[in-house]
Amino acid sequence: MEQSIFDDIRPIADSEVPEVLHRLCKDPEFRQVASAIPGININEIEQKADSFTSVLDFQLAYEYPMLEKYALKNSQEVTSTGTGNVTSHAELYLTNHRDITIDPAYINLVLFRKFRNTSEIAIGDNLYARPWIRDFVRLSRSFTVRRNLNRGEMMTSFAHLSAYVRYTITEKGNSVWMAQREGRSKDATDLTQESLIKMLSMSGGSSLIENLIPLNIHPTTFSYEFDPCDYLKAIEFQQRRDNPGFRKGPMDDVVSMRTGIQGYHGRINIHFAPSINPELERLSAQNLNRKQQSEAVCRLIDNTIHSNYIIYPINEWAYSQLYGDKTPDSASESYLRGQLAKVDIPNPDMDFIWHKLLEMYANPLKNKLISNQ
């Protein structure tokens, strides 16, 4: 069993797997959702629940085969590069963030393929729209990041989360996946939040940079050819433009989850960069204050992520529409026109939304070019 201090945020412990599986299999809504997933037989899982002695046992038996079938159906291919930079030590995979559910699912798919192991996953409690969702994601080795807190609660929560990440990597020996920012990057400009870096360093007893070194941070890059949620993100840009006080409804994230899961992603690549520890050690030797240290770490992570994007034809085409000679590409334009046709809100500003769609696909190339200068 995990240390009790982390019971409020930790994933399901190995000893709890049978209990949680029985609870899930009795939930009518979960049964309905799971029945549509290839390779999942709820009655079979319920019968075998007591035989699973660990989370990894369940993942190897059901989640890994399910993800492989899903990948074949919803993408052209899921590839990985830089896996030689992944070591046998526990590591922190800090990534850009495109999709609520697919990002962590696919990074663990790659880890399944290469190492028959998975990372723990940081997930916001704003996604726990149903009790069974909390059970299911925690069964997938997810730990909870609390959202929508006041300032006092936030500082306490950050300290608690920082301690858990450090405990998981340095004591449990489990790797961790986290996004480089809270929430998805709506326009595909992937920038690391300083608050995240400061949070990760809170649990150490030394300087900011020296506290980060034991976490073995590997900046990791997701490159999606297509984003099924692109038009939803563009709609949100208009809603926030027209109403500065706009807040998403409780079911908006669920809609994004469903759209991302059901949509087609084309080609996906995940690139694992080496640990940034050598660069952190060089920064540590400089006479930088805490603010300068956090800024330097963010720039380092951002440049690494940006330089490892895979650039697809739609990225080149969108970039040419905004910054170049408007090179024709009928397939890319047809795809984005099809996404634009899905926009269904009162008084849509189609020119604005179209521009935002182009930005989403142009920005990876734009940022890669800047990082390589």
C-alpha positions as CSV (number, residue, x, y, z in Angstrom):
1,M,0.0,0.0,0.0
2,E,1.2,3.6,-0.7
3,Q,2.2,5.9,2.1
4,S,-1.0,7.2,3.6
5,I,0.1,10.8,3.3
6,F,-0.6,10.6,-0.5
7,D,-3.9,8.6,-0.3
8,D,-5.9,11.7,-1.6
9,I,-3.9,11.9,-4.9
10,R,-2.2,8.6,-5.6
11,P,-3.1,6.0,-8.2
12,I,-4.7,2.7,-7.3
13,A,-2.4,0.5,-5.3
14,D,-1.7,-3.1,-6.5
15,S,-3.6,-4.6,-3.6
16,E,-6.7,-2.5,-4.6
17,V,-7.0,-3.7,-8.2
18,P,-9.6,-6.5,-7.6
19,E,-11.8,-4.2,-5.5
20,V,-11.7,-1.4,-8.1
21,L,-12.3,-3.7,-11.0
22,H,-15.4,-5.2,-9.3
23,R,-16.7,-1.7,-8.6
24,L,-16.2,-0.6,-12.2
25,C,-17.8,-3.7,-13.7
26,K,-20.9,-3.0,-11.7
27,D,-21.2,0.6,-12.9
28,P,-23.9,0.8,-15.7
29,E,-22.4,3.8,-17.4
30,F,-18.9,2.3,-17.4
31,R,-20.2,-1.0,-18.8
32,Q,-21.9,1.0,-21.6
33,V,-18.7,2.9,-22.4
34,A,-16.5,-0.1,-22.2
35,S,-18.7,-2.2,-24.4
36,A,-17.7,0.0,-27.4
37,I,-14.0,-0.5,-26.8
38,P,-12.4,-3.1,-29.0
39,G,-11.0,-6.1,-27.0
40,I,-12.8,-5.3,-23.8
41,N,-15.2,-7.9,-22.4
42,I,-16.6,-6.6,-19.1
43,N,-17.9,-10.0,-18.0
44,E,-14.5,-11.6,-18.6
45,I,-12.8,-8.8,-16.6
46,E,-15.2,-9.2,-13.7
47,Q,-14.6,-13.0,-13.6
48,K,-10.8,-12.5,-13.6
49,A,-10.7,-9.5,-11.3
50,D,-9.5,-11.4,-8.3
51,S,-6.6,-12.9,-10.2
52,F,-4.8,-9.6,-10.9
53,T,-2.0,-8.9,-8.3
54,S,-0.9,-5.6,-9.7
55,V,-1.9,-2.6,-11.9
56,L,0.7,-3.7,-14.4
57,D,-0.8,-7.2,-14.7
58,F,-4.1,-5.6,-15.7
59,Q,-2.5,-3.2,-18.1
60,L,-0.5,-5.9,-19.9
61,A,-3.6,-8.1,-20.1
62,Y,-6.1,-5.5,-21.3
63,E,-4.9,-1.9,-21.7
64,Y,-1.9,-2.6,-23.9
65,P,-3.8,-4.8,-26.4
66,M,-6.7,-2.3,-26.3
67,L,-4.3,0.6,-27.2
68,E,-2.7,-1.3,-30.0
69,K,-6.2,-2.0,-31.6
70,Y,-7.2,1.6,-31.0
71,A,-4.0,2.9,-32.6
72,L,-4.6,0.8,-35.7
73,K,-8.2,2.2,-36.0
74,N,-7.7,5.9,-35.2
75,S,-4.3,6.7,-36.6
76,Q,-2.1,5.8,-39.6
77,E,0.8,5.0,-37.3
78,V,2.2,5.7,-33.9
79,T,5.9,5.8,-33.9
80,S,8.6,6.8,-31.4
81,T,12.1,8.2,-31.7
82,G,14.8,8.8,-29.2
83,T,13.8,5.7,-27.1
84,G,17.5,5.0,-26.7
85,N,17.5,8.1,-24.4
86,V,15.1,6.3,-22.0
87,T,17.0,4.5,-19.3
88,S,16.2,2.0,-16.6
89,H,16.1,4.8,-14.0
90,A,12.8,6.5,-13.1
91,E,12.3,9.6,-15.2
92,L,10.0,12.6,-15.6
93,Y,8.7,12.8,-19.2
94,L,7.7,16.5,-19.6
95,T,5.8,16.9,-22.8
96,N,3.8,19.3,-24.9
97,H,0.0,18.7,-24.5
98,R,-2.4,18.1,-27.4
99,D,-5.1,15.8,-26.2
100,I,-6.6,15.1,-22.8
101,T,-6.7,11.3,-23.1
102,I,-4.6,10.4,-26.1
103,D,-1.3,12.0,-25.0
104,P,-0.9,9.9,-21.8
105,A,-2.4,6.8,-23.5
106,Y,0.1,6.9,-26.4
107,I,3.2,7.6,-24.3
108,N,2.3,4.5,-22.2
109,L,1.7,2.6,-25.4
110,V,5.3,3.3,-26.5
111,L,6.6,2.4,-23.1
112,F,4.6,-0.8,-23.2
113,R,6.1,-1.7,-26.6
114,K,9.7,-0.9,-25.7
115,F,9.9,-1.8,-22.0
116,R,6.7,-3.6,-20.9
117,N,6.3,-0.9,-18.3
118,T,4.3,2.3,-17.9
119,S,4.7,5.7,-16.3
120,E,2.4,7.3,-13.7
121,I,0.2,10.0,-15.2
122,A,-0.6,13.5,-13.9
123,I,-4.3,14.2,-14.5
124,G,-6.5,17.2,-13.4
125,D,-9.5,16.5,-11.2
126,N,-11.6,18.6,-13.6
127,L,-11.8,15.5,-15.7
128,Y,-13.5,13.5,-13.0
129,A,-17.0,14.2,-14.3
130,R,-18.2,10.7,-13.1
131,P,-17.0,8.5,-10.2
132,W,-16.2,5.7,-12.6
133,I,-13.8,8.0,-14.6
134,R,-11.8,8.6,-11.4
135,D,-11.6,4.9,-10.7
136,F,-10.6,4.1,-14.3
137,V,-7.9,6.7,-14.7
138,R,-6.4,5.8,-11.3
139,L,-6.4,2.2,-12.4
140,S,-4.3,3.4,-15.4
141,R,-1.7,4.7,-12.9
142,S,-2.9,8.3,-12.9
143,F,-2.5,10.6,-9.9
144,T,-4.6,13.6,-9.2
145,V,-3.7,17.3,-9.8
146,R,-6.2,19.5,-8.1
147,R,-7.6,22.4,-10.1
148,N,-9.7,25.5,-9.5
149,L,-8.2,26.3,-6.1
150,N,-7.8,29.6,-4.3
151,R,-4.3,30.9,-3.7
152,G,-3.9,29.4,-0.2
153,E,-5.2,26.0,-1.3
154,M,-3.0,26.1,-4.4
155,M,0.2,26.5,-2.5
156,T,-0.6,23.7,-0.2
157,S,-1.7,21.5,-3.1
158,F,1.5,22.3,-5.1
159,A,3.7,21.4,-2.2
160,H,1.8,18.1,-1.8
161,L,2.0,17.3,-5.5
162,S,5.7,18.2,-5.6
163,A,6.4,15.8,-2.8
164,Y,4.5,13.0,-4.5
165,V,6.3,13.4,-7.8
166,R,9.7,13.3,-6.0
167,Y,8.6,10.3,-3.9
168,T,7.4,8.4,-7.0
169,I,10.6,9.0,-8.9
170,T,13.3,8.8,-6.2
171,E,11.7,6.3,-3.8
172,K,9.1,4.2,-5.6
173,G,11.3,4.1,-8.8
174,N,8.3,4.8,-11.1
175,S,8.6,7.2,-14.1
176,V,6.1,10.0,-14.4
177,W,4.3,11.8,-17.3
178,M,3.4,15.4,-17.0
179,A,2.4,18.1,-19.5
180,Q,4.6,21.2,-19.6
181,R,1.6,23.4,-18.8
182,E,-1.8,23.2,-17.2
183,G,-4.3,22.3,-19.9
184,R,-3.8,21.8,-23.5
185,S,-2.0,24.3,-25.8
186,K,-4.9,25.6,-27.8
187,D,-2.8,27.1,-30.6
188,A,0.0,24.6,-30.5
189,T,2.5,27.1,-29.2
190,D,4.0,24.9,-26.5
191,L,5.5,26.9,-23.7
192,T,6.5,25.5,-20.3
193,Q,4.8,27.3,-17.4
194,E,7.2,28.7,-14.8
195,S,4.7,27.7,-12.1
196,L,5.2,24.1,-13.0
197,I,9.0,24.2,-12.7
198,K,8.7,26.0,-9.4
199,M,6.2,23.4,-8.2
200,L,8.5,20.5,-9.1
201,S,11.3,22.1,-7.2
202,M,9.3,22.9,-4.0
203,S,9.9,19.5,-2.3
204,G,13.7,19.7,-2.5
205,G,15.9,21.3,0.1
206,S,18.4,23.2,-2.2
207,S,18.3,25.6,-5.1
208,L,15.6,25.4,-7.7
209,I,17.9,23.8,-10.3
210,E,19.5,21.4,-7.9
211,N,16.1,20.2,-6.7
212,L,15.2,19.4,-10.3
213,I,18.2,17.2,-11.1
214,P,17.0,14.1,-9.1
215,L,13.8,14.1,-11.2
216,N,15.7,13.2,-14.4
217,I,13.6,15.4,-16.7
218,H,13.3,14.3,-20.3
219,P,11.6,16.8,-22.6
220,T,9.4,14.7,-24.8
221,T,7.7,15.9,-28.0
222,F,4.3,14.8,-29.4
223,S,3.8,15.4,-33.1
224,Y,0.2,14.9,-34.3
225,E,-0.5,15.1,-38.0
226,F,-4.2,15.9,-37.2
227,D,-5.9,17.1,-34.1
228,P,-9.6,16.0,-34.0
229,C,-10.3,18.7,-31.4
230,D,-8.8,21.6,-33.5
231,Y,-12.2,23.1,-34.3
232,L,-13.3,22.9,-30.6
233,K,-10.1,24.8,-29.6
234,A,-10.8,27.4,-32.3
235,I,-14.3,27.9,-31.1
236,E,-13.0,28.5,-27.6
237,F,-10.7,31.2,-28.9
238,Q,-13.8,33.1,-30.3
239,Q,-15.8,32.5,-27.1
240,R,-12.9,34.0,-25.0
241,R,-12.5,36.9,-27.5
242,D,-16.2,37.8,-27.4
243,N,-16.6,37.2,-23.6
244,P,-13.4,37.8,-21.6
245,G,-15.2,36.1,-18.6
246,F,-16.0,33.0,-20.5
247,R,-15.6,29.7,-18.6
248,K,-16.0,26.2,-20.0
249,G,-19.0,24.2,-18.8
250,P,-18.6,21.1,-16.7
251,M,-19.1,18.8,-19.7
252,D,-16.8,20.7,-22.2
253,D,-13.8,18.6,-21.2
254,V,-15.9,15.4,-21.5
255,V,-16.8,16.5,-25.1
256,S,-13.1,17.1,-25.8
257,M,-12.3,13.7,-24.4
258,R,-14.9,12.0,-26.6
259,T,-13.9,13.9,-29.7
260,G,-10.2,13.1,-29.2
261,I,-10.9,9.4,-28.6
262,Q,-13.2,9.0,-31.5
263,G,-11.3,11.2,-34.0
264,Y,-8.6,10.4,-36.5
265,H,-5.0,11.5,-35.8
266,G,-3.2,10.5,-38.9
267,R,0.5,10.0,-38.0
268,I,1.8,10.5,-34.5
269,N,5.4,10.5,-33.3
270,I,6.7,10.7,-29.8
271,H,10.3,11.8,-29.4
272,F,12.2,11.3,-26.1
273,A,15.1,13.7,-25.7
274,P,18.0,12.9,-23.3
275,S,17.8,14.0,-19.7
276,I,18.5,17.7,-19.3
277,N,20.7,17.1,-16.2
278,P,24.0,18.0,-17.9
279,E,22.5,21.4,-18.9
280,L,21.0,21.9,-15.4
281,E,24.4,21.3,-13.9
282,R,25.9,23.9,-16.1
283,L,23.1,26.4,-15.2
284,S,23.6,25.5,-11.5
285,A,27.2,26.7,-11.7
286,Q,26.1,30.1,-12.9
287,N,25.2,32.9,-10.4
288,L,21.4,33.0,-11.2
289,N,18.6,34.0,-8.9
290,R,15.5,31.8,-8.5
291,K,13.6,33.7,-11.2
292,Q,16.4,33.5,-13.7
293,Q,16.8,29.8,-12.9
294,S,13.2,29.0,-13.6
295,E,13.2,31.1,-16.8
296,A,16.3,29.4,-18.1
297,V,14.9,25.9,-17.4
298,C,11.7,26.8,-19.2
299,R,13.7,28.0,-22.3
300,L,15.7,24.8,-22.2
301,I,12.7,22.6,-22.2
302,D,10.8,24.6,-24.8
303,N,13.8,24.6,-27.2
304,T,14.2,20.9,-26.8
305,I,10.5,20.1,-27.4
306,H,10.3,22.5,-30.4
307,S,13.4,21.2,-32.1
308,N,12.1,17.7,-32.1
309,Y,8.7,18.3,-33.8
310,I,8.0,16.1,-36.8
311,I,6.7,18.4,-39.5
312,Y,3.8,17.1,-41.7
313,P,2.5,18.4,-45.0
314,I,-0.4,20.2,-43.2
315,N,2.1,22.1,-41.0
316,E,4.0,23.3,-44.1
317,W,0.8,24.2,-45.9
318,A,-0.7,26.2,-43.0
319,Y,2.7,28.0,-42.5
320,S,2.7,28.9,-46.2
321,Q,-0.8,30.4,-45.9
322,L,0.2,32.6,-43.0
323,Y,3.8,33.5,-43.6
324,G,4.8,32.3,-47.1
325,D,3.7,32.0,-50.7
326,K,0.4,30.3,-50.0
327,T,1.6,27.0,-51.6
328,P,-1.4,24.9,-52.7
329,D,-2.2,21.6,-51.0
330,S,-5.7,20.3,-51.7
331,A,-5.6,17.5,-49.2
332,S,-4.6,19.8,-46.3
333,E,-7.1,22.5,-47.3
334,S,-9.9,19.9,-47.7
335,Y,-9.2,18.6,-44.2
336,L,-9.3,22.0,-42.5
337,R,-12.4,23.1,-44.5
338,G,-14.1,19.9,-43.2
339,Q,-13.1,20.8,-39.6
340,L,-14.4,24.4,-40.2
341,A,-17.7,22.9,-41.3
342,K,-18.2,21.3,-37.8
343,V,-18.3,24.7,-36.1
344,D,-21.7,25.1,-34.5
345,I,-22.1,28.1,-32.2
346,P,-24.2,31.2,-32.4
347,N,-22.7,34.0,-34.6
348,P,-19.5,32.2,-35.6
349,D,-16.8,34.4,-36.9
350,M,-15.6,32.0,-39.6
351,D,-12.7,34.2,-40.8
352,F,-11.4,34.4,-37.2
353,I,-11.8,30.6,-36.6
354,W,-10.2,29.8,-39.9
355,H,-7.2,31.9,-39.0
356,K,-6.9,30.1,-35.6
357,L,-7.0,26.7,-37.3
358,L,-4.2,27.8,-39.6
359,E,-2.2,29.0,-36.6
360,M,-2.6,25.6,-34.8
361,Y,-1.0,23.8,-37.7
362,A,1.6,26.5,-38.6
363,N,3.0,27.0,-35.1
364,P,4.9,23.8,-34.7
365,L,6.9,24.6,-37.9
366,K,7.3,28.3,-36.8
367,N,8.6,27.3,-33.4
368,K,10.9,24.6,-34.8
369,L,12.5,27.1,-37.2
370,I,13.0,29.5,-34.3
371,S,14.5,26.8,-32.0
372,N,17.0,25.8,-34.8
373,Q,18.3,29.4,-35.3
